[in-house]
Amino acid sequence: MSSFPRGLVLFAFALTLAVSGASTPRTALGQSLAIGNAGPAHLPYASNADGVLYKVNGQFLRPAAAAALVQMAEEARRDGVLLILRSGYRSRDEQSRLFFGGARERGISLAERARVSAPPGFSEHHTGFAVDLDDARDPHYLRQSFDRTKAGRWLAENASRFCYELSFPRGNPQGVTYEPWHWRFVGSKEARRVFAPAREMFAPDVLDSGTAPDCGGNTDTAAADTETTSGATVFAASENPSEVAVD
Ligand SMILES: [Zn+2]
């Protein structure tokens, strides 16, 4: 089945939910849906706040994702790359503020906003398995030019070994704007289950072509020593990350 019609349905669903939840004027809804026919397909994600979250670099993540991220940051640091974690787990309320507040501030429609930001209930950040990363020494604050930084290039080359993959590469089947800073963890059973609908939209030969063979999600043991690895020594300090959270 082509993913295209499915995308349209999900996007309309996203906007309906988002708009009904925030009492946005009806004109905005009409305008959004009109444009939304060619818009991105944001998929629904449950908020994972009830699960165990670990604090890493001032942000919260699921244990297995946190452990892998800390290992990745340690290795990056050995290669002379200092990562900064801009954003990890995000609640629906936080996403709501980002989505609707961002649209208001920029004076754009919700459909335009949806190209670069997921509506509340539709962000991978709700899962606690997704991160926004930046180069601490050459910060690009979640701009596409991040892919030309030392950190951006290092991640493109190495993140797959830590079971992180780019959620929205150029030309991604969801139609979301290219986000070289936004990575999702796919190295545990739960993470695989959570991201299965999004990952299945990719062609089979693309899916898993970049991630390490042992990222099959057979165990969650990677989280075992997370409690002692807060990441404080391997990341740069994060300054007010909410100001740069966009997607
Ligand atoms: Zn993100």
Boltz pocket constraint, residues with backbone or C-beta under 6 A from the ligand:
constraints:
  - pocket:
      binder: B
      contacts: [[A, 87], [A, 125], [A, 130], [A, 131], [A, 132], [A, 181], [A, 182], [A, 183], [A, 247]]
      max_distance: 6.0
